[in-house]
Amino acid sequence: MPEPPSMRFIREHVRAKRYRLTRHATIVRLERGITIAALEQALLTGEIIERDPDDQPYPSCLVLGWLISGDPLHVVCSRGNLEPALRIVTLYEPEDALWESDYKTRKVRK
């Protein structure tokens, strides 16, 4: 079973355009008007804030990146067995109600 992707792995694959978006990620990206260039920039400058080695079907990580507008963008990436190995599972702008102001820390539910 592969490990969740590292930022080095993500950056190398994004720079080489060796990644794929799942159908879900493509739909979400289009609905939110996020360009491929904006997504790539967020991944190239982002940081991993969570890892989920038990995620199915592949281990994943949550990357925090930033859009040119200054808004945060969360991108779930996984590392599959087939090339291109970098899979972008979903992306979303995190909700203030669920995340602390750093967008790295989930708020504790009361």
C-alpha positions as YAML, in Angstrom:
chain: A
units: angstrom
residues:
- id: 1
  name: MET
  ca: [0.00, 0.00, 0.00]
- id: 2
  name: PRO
  ca: [1.45, 3.40, -0.92]
- id: 3
  name: GLU
  ca: [2.08, 6.11, 1.64]
- id: 4
  name: PRO
  ca: [0.22, 9.44, 1.58]
- id: 5
  name: PRO
  ca: [1.96, 11.80, -0.82]
- id: 6
  name: SER
  ca: [4.64, 14.16, 0.48]
- id: 7
  name: MET
  ca: [4.84, 17.83, -0.59]
- id: 8
  name: ARG
  ca: [7.94, 16.94, -2.61]
- id: 9
  name: PHE
  ca: [5.98, 14.25, -4.48]
- id: 10
  name: ILE
  ca: [3.04, 16.63, -5.02]
- id: 11
  name: ARG
  ca: [5.22, 19.49, -6.29]
- id: 12
  name: GLU
  ca: [7.21, 17.23, -8.64]
- id: 13
  name: HIS
  ca: [4.03, 15.81, -10.16]
- id: 14
  name: VAL
  ca: [2.28, 19.18, -10.45]
- id: 15
  name: ARG
  ca: [5.32, 20.78, -12.13]
- id: 16
  name: ALA
  ca: [5.51, 17.88, -14.59]
- id: 17
  name: LYS
  ca: [1.69, 17.98, -15.13]
- id: 18
  name: ARG
  ca: [1.60, 14.33, -14.07]
- id: 19
  name: TYR
  ca: [-1.57, 14.27, -12.00]
- id: 20
  name: ARG
  ca: [-5.24, 13.66, -12.49]
- id: 21
  name: LEU
  ca: [-8.37, 15.06, -10.96]
- id: 22
  name: THR
  ca: [-11.10, 12.68, -9.98]
- id: 23
  name: ARG
  ca: [-14.49, 13.28, -11.54]
- id: 24
  name: HIS
  ca: [-15.66, 14.72, -8.23]
- id: 25
  name: ALA
  ca: [-12.69, 17.13, -8.03]
- id: 26
  name: THR
  ca: [-13.32, 18.27, -11.60]
- id: 27
  name: ILE
  ca: [-16.99, 18.99, -10.87]
- id: 28
  name: VAL
  ca: [-16.18, 20.87, -7.67]
- id: 29
  name: ARG
  ca: [-13.41, 22.88, -9.37]
- id: 30
  name: LEU
  ca: [-15.73, 23.94, -12.18]
- id: 31
  name: GLU
  ca: [-18.62, 24.76, -9.82]
- id: 32
  name: ARG
  ca: [-16.36, 27.02, -7.76]
- id: 33
  name: GLY
  ca: [-14.66, 28.63, -10.74]
- id: 34
  name: ILE
  ca: [-11.18, 27.54, -9.69]
- id: 35
  name: THR
  ca: [-8.81, 27.42, -12.63]
- id: 36
  name: ILE
  ca: [-6.21, 24.70, -13.16]
- id: 37
  name: ALA
  ca: [-3.53, 27.40, -12.81]
- id: 38
  name: ALA
  ca: [-4.95, 28.48, -9.42]
- id: 39
  name: LEU
  ca: [-5.14, 24.87, -8.26]
- id: 40
  name: GLU
  ca: [-1.56, 24.18, -9.36]
- id: 41
  name: GLN
  ca: [-0.30, 27.36, -7.66]
- id: 42
  name: ALA
  ca: [-2.04, 26.39, -4.40]
- id: 43
  name: LEU
  ca: [-0.40, 22.95, -4.53]
- id: 44
  name: LEU
  ca: [3.05, 24.31, -5.42]
- id: 45
  name: THR
  ca: [3.05, 26.77, -2.52]
- id: 46
  name: GLY
  ca: [0.90, 24.83, -0.06]
- id: 47
  name: GLU
  ca: [1.62, 22.67, 2.96]
- id: 48
  name: ILE
  ca: [0.29, 19.37, 4.22]
- id: 49
  name: ILE
  ca: [-1.86, 19.92, 7.29]
- id: 50
  name: GLU
  ca: [-3.27, 16.41, 7.75]
- id: 51
  name: ARG
  ca: [-2.33, 12.90, 6.68]
- id: 52
  name: ASP
  ca: [-4.72, 9.94, 6.46]
- id: 53
  name: PRO
  ca: [-2.71, 6.76, 5.83]
- id: 54
  name: ASP
  ca: [-5.88, 4.64, 6.25]
- id: 55
  name: ASP
  ca: [-7.97, 6.51, 3.66]
- id: 56
  name: GLN
  ca: [-9.53, 4.33, 0.97]
- id: 57
  name: PRO
  ca: [-8.89, 3.50, -1.78]
- id: 58
  name: TYR
  ca: [-5.50, 5.21, -1.30]
- id: 59
  name: PRO
  ca: [-3.75, 6.97, 1.59]
- id: 60
  name: SER
  ca: [-4.31, 10.72, 1.36]
- id: 61
  name: CYS
  ca: [-3.28, 14.08, 2.71]
- id: 62
  name: LEU
  ca: [-4.95, 17.46, 3.07]
- id: 63
  name: VAL
  ca: [-3.02, 20.40, 1.61]
- id: 64
  name: LEU
  ca: [-3.66, 24.01, 2.58]
- id: 65
  name: GLY
  ca: [-2.91, 26.38, -0.27]
- id: 66
  name: TRP
  ca: [-3.96, 29.92, -1.08]
- id: 67
  name: LEU
  ca: [-5.80, 31.37, -4.04]
- id: 68
  name: ILE
  ca: [-4.64, 34.63, -5.63]
- id: 69
  name: SER
  ca: [-7.67, 36.28, -3.99]
- id: 70
  name: GLY
  ca: [-6.12, 35.47, -0.61]
- id: 71
  name: ASP
  ca: [-8.76, 32.85, 0.15]
- id: 72
  name: PRO
  ca: [-7.64, 29.49, 1.54]
- id: 73
  name: LEU
  ca: [-8.03, 26.32, -0.50]
- id: 74
  name: HIS
  ca: [-8.00, 22.79, 0.87]
- id: 75
  name: VAL
  ca: [-6.98, 20.05, -1.57]
- id: 76
  name: VAL
  ca: [-7.20, 16.35, -0.77]
- id: 77
  name: CYS
  ca: [-4.47, 14.43, -2.63]
- id: 78
  name: SER
  ca: [-3.74, 10.73, -2.74]
- id: 79
  name: ARG
  ca: [-1.00, 8.58, -4.17]
- id: 80
  name: GLY
  ca: [-2.36, 5.73, -6.25]
- id: 81
  name: ASN
  ca: [-0.73, 2.73, -7.85]
- id: 82
  name: LEU
  ca: [-1.22, 3.76, -11.50]
- id: 83
  name: GLU
  ca: [0.42, 6.63, -13.35]
- id: 84
  name: PRO
  ca: [-0.17, 9.42, -12.93]
- id: 85
  name: ALA
  ca: [0.14, 8.45, -9.29]
- id: 86
  name: LEU
  ca: [-0.91, 11.87, -7.91]
- id: 87
  name: ARG
  ca: [-4.69, 12.00, -7.63]
- id: 88
  name: ILE
  ca: [-6.55, 15.15, -6.65]
- id: 89
  name: VAL
  ca: [-9.58, 13.76, -4.86]
- id: 90
  name: THR
  ca: [-11.41, 16.97, -3.98]
- id: 91
  name: LEU
  ca: [-10.88, 20.65, -3.26]
- id: 92
  name: TYR
  ca: [-12.85, 23.19, -1.33]
- id: 93
  name: GLU
  ca: [-12.65, 26.55, 0.38]
- id: 94
  name: PRO
  ca: [-12.72, 25.72, 4.10]
- id: 95
  name: GLU
  ca: [-15.67, 26.99, 6.13]
- id: 96
  name: ASP
  ca: [-14.90, 29.40, 8.97]
- id: 97
  name: ALA
  ca: [-17.38, 27.52, 11.16]
- id: 98
  name: LEU
  ca: [-15.31, 24.33, 10.91]
- id: 99
  name: TRP
  ca: [-11.74, 25.66, 10.92]
- id: 100
  name: GLU
  ca: [-9.67, 27.94, 13.14]
- id: 101
  name: SER
  ca: [-8.46, 31.19, 11.57]
- id: 102
  name: ASP
  ca: [-5.20, 29.54, 10.43]
- id: 103
  name: TYR
  ca: [-7.27, 27.07, 8.33]
- id: 104
  name: LYS
  ca: [-4.89, 24.34, 9.54]
- id: 105
  name: THR
  ca: [-6.74, 23.38, 12.71]
- id: 106
  name: ARG
  ca: [-10.21, 21.91, 12.88]
- id: 107
  name: LYS
  ca: [-12.48, 23.53, 15.45]
- id: 108
  name: VAL
  ca: [-13.49, 21.26, 18.28]
- id: 109
  name: ARG
  ca: [-17.18, 20.45, 18.13]
- id: 110
  name: LYS
  ca: [-19.03, 21.19, 21.35]
...
